[in-house]
Amino acid sequence: MNETYAFIEAMKTTHSVAFLCRLLKVARSSFSAWLASAKTRAARQTADEALTHEITVIHVASRQT
């Protein structure tokens, strides 16, 4: 579903959001909710990447044990 919402986001300068949602059979409210949660998703991804890095550093420091 994220690909659909990303497509709507990319195409909204060319076509109306209402038209794109109707065409792709997606509720406009769902698209709006996805758009509103973009900051939260980005923050979660950044935190996940930092944690992954920390785990990798600890794993290497422990001679991969």
N, CA, C and O atoms as a GROMACS GRO file, in nm:
protein
  260
    1MET      N    1   0.082  -0.119   0.000
    1MET     CA    2   0.000   0.000   0.000
    1MET      C    3   0.086   0.126   0.000
    1MET      O    4   0.048   0.229  -0.055
    2ASN      N    5   0.205   0.117   0.063
    2ASN     CA    6   0.294   0.233   0.067
    2ASN      C    7   0.331   0.280  -0.073
    2ASN      O    8   0.345   0.400  -0.097
    3GLU      N    9   0.347   0.186  -0.166
    3GLU     CA   10   0.382   0.223  -0.303
    3GLU      C   11   0.268   0.303  -0.366
    3GLU      O   12   0.293   0.399  -0.440
    4THR      N   13   0.146   0.265  -0.337
    4THR     CA   14   0.030   0.335  -0.390
    4THR      C   15   0.027   0.478  -0.337
    4THR      O   16   0.007   0.573  -0.413
    5TYR      N   17   0.046   0.492  -0.205
    5TYR     CA   18   0.044   0.625  -0.146
    5TYR      C   19   0.160   0.710  -0.197
    5TYR      O   20   0.144   0.830  -0.220
    6ALA      N   21   0.276   0.650  -0.214
    6ALA     CA   22   0.392   0.722  -0.267
    6ALA      C   23   0.365   0.768  -0.410
    6ALA      O   24   0.405   0.877  -0.450
    7PHE      N   25   0.297   0.683  -0.487
    7PHE     CA   26   0.262   0.720  -0.624
    7PHE      C   27   0.167   0.839  -0.624
    7PHE      O   28   0.184   0.932  -0.703
    8ILE      N   29   0.068   0.836  -0.537
    8ILE     CA   30  -0.027   0.949  -0.527
    8ILE      C   31   0.048   1.075  -0.489
    8ILE      O   32   0.025   1.181  -0.547
    9GLU      N   33   0.139   1.065  -0.392
    9GLU     CA   34   0.219   1.180  -0.350
    9GLU      C   35   0.299   1.237  -0.467
    9GLU      O   36   0.307   1.358  -0.484
   10ALA      N   37   0.358   1.149  -0.547
   10ALA     CA   38   0.439   1.194  -0.660
   10ALA      C   39   0.355   1.256  -0.770
   10ALA      O   40   0.399   1.350  -0.837
   11MET      N   41   0.235   1.207  -0.789
   11MET     CA   42   0.151   1.252  -0.900
   11MET      C   43   0.054   1.363  -0.863
   11MET      O   44  -0.017   1.414  -0.950
   12LYS      N   45   0.049   1.404  -0.736
   12LYS     CA   46  -0.051   1.502  -0.695
   12LYS      C   47  -0.027   1.641  -0.753
   12LYS      O   48  -0.116   1.726  -0.748
   13THR      N   49   0.092   1.666  -0.808
   13THR     CA   50   0.115   1.795  -0.873
   13THR      C   51   0.052   1.798  -1.012
   13THR      O   52   0.022   1.905  -1.066
   14THR      N   53   0.031   1.680  -1.068
   14THR     CA   54  -0.025   1.670  -1.203
   14THR      C   55  -0.176   1.648  -1.201
   14THR      O   56  -0.249   1.701  -1.285
   15HIS      N   57  -0.223   1.570  -1.104
   15HIS     CA   58  -0.365   1.535  -1.094
   15HIS      C   59  -0.412   1.560  -0.951
   15HIS      O   60  -0.332   1.569  -0.858
   16SER      N   61  -0.543   1.573  -0.936
   16SER     CA   62  -0.595   1.595  -0.801
   16SER      C   63  -0.585   1.467  -0.719
   16SER      O   64  -0.592   1.357  -0.772
   17VAL      N   65  -0.570   1.484  -0.590
   17VAL     CA   66  -0.560   1.370  -0.499
   17VAL      C   67  -0.691   1.291  -0.504
   17VAL      O   68  -0.689   1.168  -0.502
   18ALA      N   69  -0.803   1.360  -0.510
   18ALA     CA   70  -0.933   1.292  -0.516
   18ALA      C   71  -0.940   1.201  -0.638
   18ALA      O   72  -0.986   1.088  -0.628
   19PHE      N   73  -0.896   1.251  -0.753
   19PHE     CA   74  -0.898   1.171  -0.875
   19PHE      C   75  -0.807   1.048  -0.862
   19PHE      O   76  -0.846   0.937  -0.897
   20LEU      N   77  -0.685   1.069  -0.813
   20LEU     CA   78  -0.590   0.959  -0.799
   20LEU      C   79  -0.640   0.853  -0.701
   20LEU      O   80  -0.626   0.734  -0.726
   21CYS      N   81  -0.698   0.898  -0.591
   21CYS     CA   82  -0.752   0.802  -0.493
   21CYS      C   83  -0.867   0.723  -0.553
   21CYS      O   84  -0.878   0.602  -0.532
   22ARG      N   85  -0.952   0.790  -0.625
   22ARG     CA   86  -1.064   0.721  -0.691
   22ARG      C   87  -1.012   0.622  -0.793
   22ARG      O   88  -1.060   0.509  -0.800
   23LEU      N   89  -0.915   0.662  -0.872
   23LEU     CA   90  -0.858   0.577  -0.976
   23LEU      C   91  -0.792   0.452  -0.916
   23LEU      O   92  -0.806   0.343  -0.970
   24LEU      N   93  -0.721   0.470  -0.805
   24LEU     CA   94  -0.648   0.360  -0.742
   24LEU      C   95  -0.728   0.288  -0.634
   24LEU      O   96  -0.678   0.198  -0.566
   25LYS      N   97  -0.854   0.331  -0.618
   25LYS     CA   98  -0.945   0.270  -0.520
   25LYS      C   99  -0.887   0.274  -0.378
   25LYS      O  100  -0.880   0.174  -0.308
   26VAL      N  101  -0.847   0.395  -0.339
   26VAL     CA  102  -0.791   0.419  -0.206
   26VAL      C  103  -0.872   0.532  -0.142
   26VAL      O  104  -0.907   0.629  -0.209
   27ALA      N  105  -0.902   0.518  -0.015
   27ALA     CA  106  -0.974   0.623   0.056
   27ALA      C  107  -0.882   0.744   0.074
   27ALA      O  108  -0.765   0.730   0.108
   28ARG      N  109  -0.936   0.863   0.050
   28ARG     CA  110  -0.855   0.984   0.068
   28ARG      C  111  -0.810   0.999   0.211
   28ARG      O  112  -0.700   1.047   0.237
   29SER      N  113  -0.894   0.957   0.304
   29SER     CA  114  -0.856   0.966   0.445
   29SER      C  115  -0.736   0.877   0.476
   29SER      O  116  -0.653   0.912   0.559
   30SER      N  117  -0.728   0.762   0.410
   30SER     CA  118  -0.613   0.673   0.430
   30SER      C  119  -0.486   0.738   0.377
   30SER      O  120  -0.381   0.731   0.440
   31PHE      N  121  -0.497   0.802   0.262
   31PHE     CA  122  -0.381   0.872   0.205
   31PHE      C  123  -0.339   0.986   0.297
   31PHE      O  124  -0.219   1.006   0.321
   32SER      N  125  -0.435   1.060   0.348
   32SER     CA  126  -0.404   1.171   0.438
   32SER      C  127  -0.338   1.122   0.566
   32SER      O  128  -0.245   1.185   0.616
   33ALA      N  129  -0.386   1.010   0.620
   33ALA     CA  130  -0.326   0.953   0.741
   33ALA      C  131  -0.183   0.908   0.713
   33ALA      O  132  -0.094   0.927   0.796
   34TRP      N  133  -0.160   0.847   0.596
   34TRP     CA  134  -0.025   0.804   0.558
   34TRP      C  135   0.067   0.925   0.548
   34TRP      O  136   0.181   0.922   0.595
   35LEU      N  137   0.016   1.031   0.487
   35LEU     CA  138   0.095   1.152   0.471
   35LEU      C  139   0.128   1.214   0.606
   35LEU      O  140   0.240   1.261   0.627
   36ALA      N  141   0.032   1.215   0.698
   36ALA     CA  142   0.053   1.274   0.830
   36ALA      C  143   0.153   1.195   0.913
   36ALA      O  144   0.220   1.251   0.999
   37SER      N  145   0.164   1.066   0.887
   37SER     CA  146   0.254   0.983   0.966
   37SER      C  147   0.395   0.974   0.907
   37SER      O  148   0.478   0.897   0.955
   38ALA      N  149   0.424   1.052   0.806
   38ALA     CA  150   0.555   1.047   0.739
   38ALA      C  151   0.669   1.081   0.835
   38ALA      O  152   0.773   1.016   0.832
   39LYS      N  153   0.651   1.183   0.920
   39LYS     CA  154   0.756   1.221   1.015
   39LYS      C  155   0.783   1.108   1.114
   39LYS      O  156   0.898   1.079   1.146
   40THR      N  157   0.678   1.044   1.161
   40THR     CA  158   0.693   0.935   1.256
   40THR      C  159   0.768   0.819   1.193
   40THR      O  160   0.856   0.760   1.255
   41ARG      N  161   0.733   0.785   1.068
   41ARG     CA  162   0.802   0.676   0.997
   41ARG      C  163   0.949   0.708   0.978
   41ARG      O  164   1.035   0.621   0.996
   42ALA      N  165   0.979   0.832   0.943
   42ALA     CA  166   1.119   0.872   0.921
   42ALA      C  167   1.198   0.865   1.053
   42ALA      O  168   1.313   0.821   1.054
   43ALA      N  169   1.138   0.909   1.161
   43ALA     CA  170   1.206   0.904   1.290
   43ALA      C  171   1.230   0.760   1.333
   43ALA      O  172   1.337   0.728   1.386
   44ARG      N  173   1.132   0.673   1.311
   44ARG     CA  174   1.148   0.531   1.347
   44ARG      C  175   1.259   0.467   1.265
   44ARG      O  176   1.338   0.390   1.318
   45GLN      N  177   1.264   0.500   1.136
   45GLN     CA  178   1.368   0.443   1.051
   45GLN      C  179   1.506   0.490   1.096
   45GLN      O  180   1.601   0.411   1.098
   46THR      N  181   1.520   0.617   1.131
   46THR     CA  182   1.646   0.670   1.179
   46THR      C  183   1.688   0.600   1.308
   46THR      O  184   1.805   0.565   1.324
   47ALA      N  185   1.594   0.580   1.399
   47ALA     CA  186   1.624   0.512   1.525
   47ALA      C  187   1.664   0.366   1.499
   47ALA      O  188   1.756   0.315   1.563
   48ASP      N  189   1.596   0.301   1.406
   48ASP     CA  190   1.630   0.162   1.372
   48ASP      C  191   1.770   0.152   1.314
   48ASP      O  192   1.844   0.059   1.346
   49GLU      N  193   1.806   0.247   1.229
   49GLU     CA  194   1.940   0.247   1.170
   49GLU      C  195   2.047   0.269   1.275
   49GLU      O  196   2.153   0.207   1.270
   50ALA      N  197   2.021   0.358   1.370
   50ALA     CA  198   2.117   0.383   1.478
   50ALA      C  199   2.134   0.259   1.564
   50ALA      O  200   2.246   0.224   1.602
   51LEU      N  201   2.024   0.192   1.596
   51LEU     CA  202   2.031   0.070   1.675
   51LEU      C  203   2.105  -0.040   1.601
   51LEU      O  204   2.186  -0.112   1.661
   52THR      N  205   2.080  -0.054   1.472
   52THR     CA  206   2.151  -0.153   1.391
   52THR      C  207   2.300  -0.128   1.393
   52THR      O  208   2.380  -0.221   1.406
   53HIS      N  209   2.339  -0.002   1.381
   53HIS     CA  210   2.481   0.034   1.387
   53HIS      C  211   2.541  -0.003   1.522
   53HIS      O  212   2.650  -0.059   1.530
   54GLU      N  213   2.470   0.030   1.629
   54GLU     CA  214   2.519   0.000   1.764
   54GLU      C  215   2.536  -0.151   1.785
   54GLU      O  216   2.634  -0.195   1.844
   55ILE      N  217   2.440  -0.228   1.739
   55ILE     CA  218   2.449  -0.374   1.751
   55ILE      C  219   2.568  -0.426   1.672
   55ILE      O  220   2.639  -0.515   1.720
   56THR      N  221   2.590  -0.373   1.553
   56THR     CA  222   2.703  -0.416   1.470
   56THR      C  223   2.835  -0.386   1.538
   56THR      O  224   2.925  -0.470   1.538
   57VAL      N  225   2.847  -0.268   1.596
   57VAL     CA  226   2.971  -0.230   1.666
   57VAL      C  227   2.996  -0.324   1.783
   57VAL      O  228   3.109  -0.369   1.803
   58ILE      N  229   2.894  -0.352   1.861
   58ILE     CA  230   2.909  -0.442   1.976
   58ILE      C  231   2.946  -0.582   1.929
   58ILE      O  232   3.030  -0.649   1.990
   59HIS      N  233   2.883  -0.627   1.822
   59HIS     CA  234   2.911  -0.761   1.770
   59HIS      C  235   3.057  -0.772   1.723
   59HIS      O  236   3.124  -0.872   1.751
   60VAL      N  237   3.105  -0.672   1.652
   60VAL     CA  238   3.243  -0.674   1.604
   60VAL      C  239   3.340  -0.665   1.722
   60VAL      O  240   3.442  -0.734   1.724
   61ALA      N  241   3.308  -0.581   1.820
   61ALA     CA  242   3.396  -0.567   1.936
   61ALA      C  243   3.405  -0.695   2.018
   61ALA      O  244   3.504  -0.719   2.087
   62SER      N  245   3.302  -0.776   2.010
   62SER     CA  246   3.302  -0.903   2.088
   62SER      C  247   3.361  -1.018   2.008
   62SER      O  248   3.342  -1.135   2.041
   63ARG      N  249   3.434  -0.984   1.902
   63ARG     CA  250   3.491  -1.082   1.810
   63ARG      C  251   3.384  -1.171   1.749
   63ARG      O  252   3.401  -1.291   1.731
   64GLN      N  253   3.273  -1.108   1.719
   64GLN     CA  254   3.158  -1.170   1.650
   64GLN      C  255   3.100  -1.288   1.726
   64GLN      O  256   3.067  -1.392   1.669
   65THR      N  257   3.090  -1.270   1.856
   65THR     CA  258   3.026  -1.374   1.938
   65THR      C  259   2.894  -1.324   1.992
   65THR      O  260   2.825  -1.397   2.063
   0.00000   0.00000   0.00000
